[in-house]
Amino acid sequence: MLLYQKFTLITTILSLIVPLLVIFVYFFINPLIGIPILGFFLADAVLISVKIIAIKLAGLLIVFCIKNTKVVGLALILCGIILILTIQLWGIPGFVLYIVSGIMALREKHH
């Protein structure tokens, strides 16, 4: 496993904890309360979480399915840009980590 692949895998695992927790709370704790109060507070968070999960899984799929490191590097940078454009403030850490992963993939000598 190459360094940019390890970095992307660690980034994806760490950044999926919070969105999955938000979705868990929304779908499993909210029905226990009986009143959809959490729906008022967590509706935007659930939408953001779904976007984060989709972008992170796409990035992970790109890293391990495409062998050309130049294409992977550009795709990771594009994932970071999509993340910052769609999620804005919440996407800054993922944006930075995807840019770093993309640069690492672009600098990789193996094709």
C-alpha positions as CSV (number, residue, x, y, z in Angstrom):
1,M,0.0,0.0,0.0
2,L,1.4,3.4,-1.0
3,L,1.7,6.3,1.3
4,Y,-1.1,8.4,-0.3
5,Q,-3.4,5.3,0.0
6,K,-2.6,5.0,3.7
7,F,-3.2,8.7,4.2
8,T,-6.5,8.7,2.4
9,L,-7.6,5.5,4.2
10,I,-6.8,7.1,7.6
11,T,-8.5,10.4,6.6
12,T,-11.6,8.6,5.5
13,I,-11.9,6.4,8.6
14,L,-11.4,9.4,11.0
15,S,-13.7,11.7,9.1
16,L,-16.6,9.2,8.8
17,I,-17.0,8.9,12.6
18,V,-18.9,12.1,13.1
19,P,-21.3,11.8,10.1
20,L,-22.1,8.2,11.0
21,L,-22.7,9.2,14.6
22,V,-25.1,12.0,13.5
23,I,-27.0,9.6,11.3
24,F,-27.2,7.1,14.1
25,V,-28.6,9.6,16.5
26,Y,-31.1,10.9,14.0
27,F,-32.5,7.5,12.9
28,F,-32.2,5.5,16.2
29,I,-32.4,8.0,19.0
30,N,-35.1,10.3,17.5
31,P,-37.8,7.5,17.3
32,L,-37.2,6.6,21.0
33,I,-38.1,10.2,22.0
34,G,-41.4,9.9,20.2
35,I,-41.5,13.6,19.3
36,P,-39.5,14.6,16.2
37,I,-37.7,17.4,18.0
38,L,-34.3,16.2,16.8
39,G,-35.5,16.5,13.3
40,F,-35.6,20.3,13.7
41,F,-32.1,20.4,14.9
42,L,-30.4,17.6,13.0
43,A,-32.0,17.9,9.5
44,D,-29.2,20.0,8.1
45,A,-26.6,17.9,9.9
46,V,-28.0,14.7,8.3
47,L,-27.9,16.2,4.8
48,I,-24.3,17.3,5.4
49,S,-23.4,13.9,6.8
50,V,-24.8,12.1,3.7
51,K,-22.8,14.4,1.4
52,I,-19.6,13.8,3.5
53,I,-20.1,10.0,3.4
54,A,-20.7,10.0,-0.4
55,I,-17.6,12.2,-1.1
56,K,-15.3,10.2,1.3
57,L,-16.4,6.9,-0.1
58,A,-15.9,8.1,-3.7
59,G,-12.4,9.3,-2.8
60,L,-11.6,5.9,-1.2
61,L,-12.9,4.1,-4.2
62,I,-10.8,6.2,-6.5
63,V,-7.6,5.6,-4.5
64,F,-7.9,1.9,-4.5
65,C,-9.4,1.2,-7.9
66,I,-7.4,3.5,-10.2
67,K,-3.8,2.6,-10.8
68,N,-2.6,5.8,-12.5
69,T,-1.3,8.0,-9.7
70,K,-1.6,11.2,-11.7
71,V,-5.3,10.6,-12.3
72,V,-5.7,9.6,-8.6
73,G,-4.0,12.8,-7.5
74,L,-6.2,15.0,-9.6
75,A,-9.3,13.1,-8.6
76,L,-8.4,13.5,-4.9
77,I,-7.8,17.3,-5.3
78,L,-11.2,17.4,-7.1
79,C,-12.9,15.6,-4.2
80,G,-11.4,18.1,-1.9
81,I,-12.7,21.0,-4.0
82,I,-16.2,19.4,-4.2
83,L,-16.1,18.9,-0.4
84,I,-15.3,22.5,0.3
85,L,-17.9,23.8,-2.2
86,T,-20.8,21.6,-1.0
87,I,-20.2,21.5,2.8
88,Q,-18.3,24.9,3.2
89,L,-17.1,25.4,6.8
90,W,-17.5,21.8,7.8
91,G,-15.4,20.6,4.8
92,I,-12.2,22.5,5.6
93,P,-10.4,19.7,7.4
94,G,-11.4,17.2,4.7
95,F,-10.4,19.7,2.0
96,V,-6.9,20.1,3.4
97,L,-6.4,16.4,3.8
98,Y,-7.6,15.6,0.3
99,I,-5.3,18.3,-1.1
100,V,-2.4,16.7,0.8
101,S,-3.3,13.2,-0.4
102,G,-3.7,14.4,-4.0
103,I,-0.3,16.1,-3.9
104,M,1.3,13.0,-2.4
105,A,-0.3,10.9,-5.2
106,L,0.9,13.3,-7.9
107,R,4.5,13.1,-6.5
108,E,4.4,9.3,-6.4
109,K,6.8,7.7,-8.9
110,H,4.8,4.5,-9.5
111,H,2.2,4.6,-12.4
